[in-house]
């Protein structure tokens, strides 16, 4: 963030009333608007019989500008619109130069997997405070640059796990029965009733590489179909059902009839399935990749299928993918495109593993609610590049309270200086945490007014080696007799 957003920095004569419409601090992906359960039955009963207090907001919500790209689900858009934010929605991603023009004035951006938020793009995002990835992965964002410049990043790591697992189950059966080839032949008018090299999946061995949320769900489904399930992961994980962990990738490849990949895109996973690994697989086995396109060496896969080592494959992800729908999956995009498409018993899908109504709805809700919590209250629970910090909301029942959020470099002496400044006020609650070079402080102070807030800002801004700026700053009036105060101050880290 290079400068404060001028259109959301009001002066003291432009104060107005704004209260939260729907918000809480629950971290549950499926119950984000509900208070966390109490560990004491009596307290929980008392809370349930009392109307939830209205929450404070630190700004006029209509001044927050949000850009949503790549057809973000309606559920997410509805949540953001309900808050009163200005929301611009586009169905596709944007070329980098157009993206730079668009991102300069927005405070929040929502993307999926096609939009690349590189350092070049983020350098131009002078007002950006938070990024919402409406998908599982975040490798399309320069996470370190974002963190170093006070931009939190949120994603939805679990919401589409079931959808991906079900797609893999469908592909296992389709490959075993050569269903796609038979269907294509019928569409061309050819009747080809054969049973040669068509198999039941019952009794076959499924090898899962990466036993996370998707891999473990797939394990349960495959077990229910009568498959023997083995898995390989870089950490020891508890087996689901009758599955068992094997010590090495090679051990899995030599034993499995079907190999399915569910790993992140990392330097360690680039081309992790290449010529050497194909030579270790059982002859006539099958490969499925619904993780990341860089994980499989595609030319090596083409060669293995032509030689008969691999009897079939299903790919949902590719090293280079089109930015939008159309006739773009060709040799200009990937030099081996035509060779790949010529293979038999090969299922090619356009990165649709998580593309179900249920998954996209859940992702929209989870990420949008995380954005609301961050923008309205500074809560970083679920952020992938920031320390996770959370405090109870400020409410209308707490007059003359303020919240200070201070993102700073994790270097000795900063916290002491900040607490010296806050020490002039009554600090009701405070939490701080660090993650690498970035530290995040949240503190609620009481018995403060607009003059105190201005003074507080000026003192924090004057800290040496800190380029401090306020994102929002507004006194909230509940009535003529009572002034409610909340403040949200963000530090812009030095480059």
N, C-alpha and C positions, 0 to 999 in steps of 0.2 A: 504494500500500500504506500503510494508515494505522497499522497496529500489527503486531507480530510474532504469529504463530500460537502461541497458548499451548500447544496440545497437541503441538507438535513442538519445544518448547524444553526439553530435558531438563536436569536438574541433573547434577553430576559423579558422583553416586552411582547414576545410572541409565544406565550405559554398557553397550553390548552390541555384538555382532559383526554386521556387515552388509557383505557384499561384492557387487559387481556381478554380475548374471547374464549380461547381454549388452550391450556398449556399445563404441563406438570413436569416433574423431574424423574418420572419412572424411566428405567433403562430397558424395559421389556419391548422387543420389537413389535409385539402384538397387542400391547396395552400401554402405549406411550402416553396416553392422556389420563392415566389413573395413578393415584398416589401409591407408593410402595406399601405392601402389607406390613402391619406392625407385628412385633414378636410377642406382644402382650394382648391377650384376648379382650380385656376390658377397654384398653385404649383403642383397639380397632373398632369395637362396637360404638364407642363414643364418637369416633370420627365418622362412621358410616351414618350416624343419625344427625349430623350437623352439615349444614350447607357449606360447600367449599368456598373459601374466601376468594374474592376477586383479586387478580394479580396486577401488579404494576407493569407498565411498559416504559422504556426509556426514551421514546421518540414518537413522532407521528408516523404511523405505519405506512401511510400512503407515500411517504418520501423514500421508502426502500425500493430500489429498482432491481428486478430479478430477470435474468435471461435464461430461458429453458430451451435446450436444443435436442434434436434427435427424437422427437415424438415422445417426450416424457408422459407417462400414463396420466389419465385424467384425475385419478385419485390424488396424486401428488399436486397437480395444478389446483385442484379444488381447495386443498388444505392451505396452500400459499395465498390464494385469492381471498379466502375467508379471513385471513389476517389483515387484509386491506393493503397488501403490498402491490406495487406496480409490476405486473407480470407480463413479459413478452415471450411468446411461445412460437417456436419454429419446428417444423416436422423433420428437418434434416440437419446435418452438421454443416459447418461453414469452412470455406478455404481459409488458410491462415491469415491472409491480409484482411479479409472481411471480418474474421473473428476478432482481430486486433481492434478494428474500428468499433465493433459492437461492445467489446468488453471494457472499453475505457471508462464508461459512465455507470456501470452496474456495480451493485454491492454484493450480489449473489449470482452465481452461475450454476445451472444444472445441466449435466451432460450424461451421455452413455459411453459406449466404448470407442466410437469413431472419432470424437473430438479430441485433439491433442493439445493439452495445455502445457506447452513448452516454456522454457525460461524466456524466450523471445516474446511469447504471448503474454505471460504473466508480468513482465516488466512494464507493459503498457496498461495493466489493470490497476490504475491509480486509486480506485475506490473499493476494490474487491476485498471482502473480508472472509468469505467462506465459499467453498466449492462442494457441490453435491454430485456424487457419482451415482447415478440411478442404475447401478449394476453391481456385480461382485468385484471386479478388478479395479485397481487404481493406477496401473502402470502407464496409463495415458496422461497422467499428471506428473509434473516435476515436483514430487512431494517435498524434497528438501528445500527447494527454492521457495515453495509456498510457505513452509513452516518458518523459514528464516525471515519471511516478510509478513508474518502475522496472519496468514490465510489458512484457516482450518479446512480440512478435507474429510468428508463423510461418505460412506458407501453403504451397501446393503449386502453383507457377506453371506447371509444364510437364506434369503427369501426365495431364491429360485432353485434351491438344492433339489427339491423333489421333482421339479420339471426336468432338470438335466438328467437325474437318475432314471426317470421314466423313459426319456428319449433313448438312453443307452440300452435299457431293457428291450425296447422295440427294435433297436438296431441289431442286437445280439440275435434275436429270433429271425429278423429279416435276412441277415447275412447267412445264418445257418440253413435257411430254406431257399436262398437265392431269390427272394421275393421280388426285389426290384428289377432283376433281369427278366423274370417271367412277366411282370407287369408291363415292362417296356415292350417286350415281344408281342404281347396281346394288343397293345395300343397300335402296333404296326401291322396287326392282322395275322400274326404268327401264333399257331397253337403248338406249344412245345411242352408236353407233359412228361417230365422226367423226375427220377428220384436219385440219380447218381450224384454223390457228394452233397446230398441234402440230409440234414441231421436234426434230431431232437436236441434240445439244450439240456434236458434232464440228464444228470450224471456227468456232464462236461465240467471242466475246471475253468473258472473265471479268475483271472489275475488282475487285481486292482492296484494301480500305481498311484499312491496318494490317498490315504485313508482319512480324509477330513469329512466335512459335512456331506458332500456329495458321495464320496466313496463309501462311507459307512451306511448311508441310506441305500445305495445300490447293493451293498452287501446283503442287507436284509431282504430286499426284493429278489435277488438271485437265489438266496438260500431257500426262499419260499417256493421257487420254481424247481427245486431239486438239484441245483448246481453246487458243486464244491467250490468254495470261495477261499482264495488266498490273497494276501495283500502285502505290499512293500511300502514302507514309509521310513523317512530319515529319523523318526523318533519312535519309541515304543508306545503303542496305543492298544487300548483294550479292544479285544475282538468282539464283534457283534454276532450273536447266534453261534453257529458252528464254524465260522471262518477262523483262519489262523494266519499269523504274520510269518513271513519268511525273511531270512537275514539279509538277502541281497537282491538287487534287481535281476541279476543273471539267474538266480534260483527261481524267481517267478517266471521269467521268460521261458525257461526250459520245461516248466511244468504246465503252464496254462494253455488251454485251447483257445481262449479269448483273452486278449489283453486290452484293458481300458485305462486311459490316462486322465488323471485328475490332479494336476500339479500347477503351481503358479508359474508365471513367467519370470525366471531368474537367470542370471548367468550360468548357474549350475544346471538348469534344465534345458538350456538351448541345445537343440539336436540331441537330446538324451536318448532318442530312438533313432539310430543311424545304421550304417552297414554292419557294424560289429554286433549290435543288438538284434538285427534281423537274422543274422547267422546263428544266434543263440535260440531263436524261437522254434517251436515245433513245426515241422513241415505240415502245411495245410491248416495252420492256425489263423486267427483273425485279429485285426487291430482296430481299435476305436479311439479316436481323439476328440474329446469335447472340452479340452482345457484351454490351451493357448497354441496358436499356429506355429510358434517357433520351436515347439517341443519335438516335432517329428521332421526328420530330413526327408522331404517329399521325393526328390530324385531317387533316394535310396529305397523308399517305399515302392516307387514305380518299378524299379529293377527287381525287388523281391517278389512283387506280384507277377511280373512277367516270367520269372523263373519258377513260380509255383510254390515258393516258400510260404508266402502269405496267400491264403485262399480267398480272402475278402477283407475289405476295410470300410470304415465309415469315418468321414471327416466332417466336422462342423466348424472348424477354425483353420485359418491359413496364415502364412507369414505376411502376406499383403492382402488386405481386404478392401473392396470398394467403399467409398464414402457414402454411397446411397444406392438405392435399388435401380436396376437397369442392366443392360447388356455389357457389363464391365468385367466379368470373370473370364478373362482371356489372356493370351500370351503377353500382352503389353503389361498386364498387372503382375503376372508370374510367368516366367519363361517356359515353365514345364506344364502350363495349363492344358494344352491340347493333348499331350501325352497322358496326363492324369485322367482326363475325361474319356479317353479311349478304352480304359480298362473295364473288364467285366467284374460283376459282383462288387461294385464300388458305390457306396452311398455318399453323395455329396450334398450337404445342406448349408445354407447361408447364415451360419452363426445363430441358430435358433434354439440352442439348448435351453435358455431361460425364457424363450418367447411364448409364454402362455398367458392367458388373461389373468389367471390366479397369481402367477409369479410377478407379472408387471404391476398388478394392483398392489400386492404386498410391498414391492420395492418402492413404488410411489409413496405409499403411506410412511414406510420406515424412514426414507431419506428426507422427505418433506418435513416430517415431525422433528427430525434431528436438526434441520435447518432452522425451524421455528424456535426450538429451544436455544440454539446458539445465538441467533440474531436478537431474540427478545431478552435472553438472560445470560448469555455467555457460557452456557453449559457445554462442556466438551466431551461428555460421555459418548463413546463410539467413534471419536475422531481417530484417523489413522496416522496423523502426523503431529499431533499435539498431546501434551499430558492430559489425562482425563480428570477434570475437576468439576465438582458439582456442589452447590449449596441450595438450601431450601429457598423457595421463591419469596420475594418481597410482596407483601399484600397491602391492601387498603387499610388494614387494621394496624399497620405499622407506620404512623405518620412521621414525616421528616427523616426518612431513611434514604440511604443511597447505596449503590453498589459500584465498586471500583473493580475493573478488570484490567490487569496490567500484564502484557506479554513482553518478555524481555530476554536478553541474552543470559544464559546460565553461567554467569561469571561471579567470582567472589565480591561481596560488598554491596551488590545491587539490592538484595532483600533488606539488608540493614538500613540502607538509605530510604527505601520505600516505607518501611515500618516506622522510621523516625518521622516521616511526613504524616502517615496515618495515625501516629501516636498522639497527635494534637486533637484527635476526635475519639469518640467511644466506638471501638470496633466490636460489634456484636458477634460476628463470626467471620472466620477467615480460613482459606485453604490455599495451599500452593503445592505445585508439583513440577517436575522437570522431565524432559525427554530429550536426551542428547544435549544439543546446544541451546535448546529453547526451554524457557521456564514460563509458567502461567500462574498468576496470582489472582484470586477472587476474594474480595472482602466486602462485607456489609457494615456500614457505619450509620449511627443514629444521631439525632439532634443536629442535623445539618440543614442549611438553607442554600439558596442559589449563590449567595456571596461566598459561602464556604466552599462550594463546588468549584467556583471559578478560581479561588485561591489554591485549592487542592490541585487542580489541573496545571496551574502555572508552576507550582513547586515540582510536580512530577515531570513536567516538560523540561525543567531546568536541570534535571539530573545529568551529570557528565556522561558522555559516550552513549547517550540514549536519544534517539530521535522520536520523541513522544508526540502523539496526536490523539485528539478525541474523535471517536467515530460518531457518537451521539451524545447529546447533553441537553436535557430538558427538565424543567420543573413541571410536575403533573399536578394540576389542581383538581381536587375532588369537589370542593365547594368554596364559596367565598371565605369561609371561616377556617378552612383547613387546607394546608398545602402538603401534598405528598411529593416526595422527591426521590427520583431514581437516576442513576448516572451509569453510563457504560463507556468506559475509557479504554481505548486500545493503543498499544504501543507499536509503532512501525520500526522494525528492526533495521539496522544498517545493513547495507548490501555486503 
